[in-house]
């Protein structure tokens, strides 16, 4: 078995950033839309 922990760690960090980055972007635009509706 040839296991590289650095490759697995980088893959895990990348997946974490993709998932939570997407969540952050979705939340940001959702909040921006809600705030924009309140100001009208």
C-alpha positions in Angstrom: 0.0 0.0 0.0 1.4 3.3 -1.1 -0.5 6.0 0.9 0.5 9.6 0.7 -0.9 11.5 3.6 0.0 14.9 2.1 -2.1 14.1 -1.0 -5.1 13.1 1.1 -4.7 16.1 3.4 -4.6 18.5 0.4 -7.6 16.8 -1.2 -9.5 17.1 2.1 -8.7 20.8 2.4 -9.7 21.4 -1.2 -13.0 19.7 -0.7 -13.6 21.7 2.6 -12.9 25.0 0.8 -15.2 24.1 -2.1 -18.1 23.0 0.1 -17.9 25.9 2.6 -16.8 28.4 0.0 -20.0 27.6 -2.0 -22.0 27.8 1.2 -20.5 31.2 1.9 -21.2 32.5 -1.6 -24.8 31.3 -1.5 -25.3 32.8 1.9 -23.7 36.1 0.9 -25.9 36.6 -2.2 -29.0 35.4 -0.3 -28.4 38.0 2.5 -27.6 40.7 -0.1 -30.9 40.0 -1.9 -32.9 40.1 1.4 -31.2 43.4 2.5 -31.8 44.9 -1.0 -35.5 44.0 -0.7 -35.8 45.7 2.7 -34.4 49.0 1.4 -37.1 49.4 -1.2 
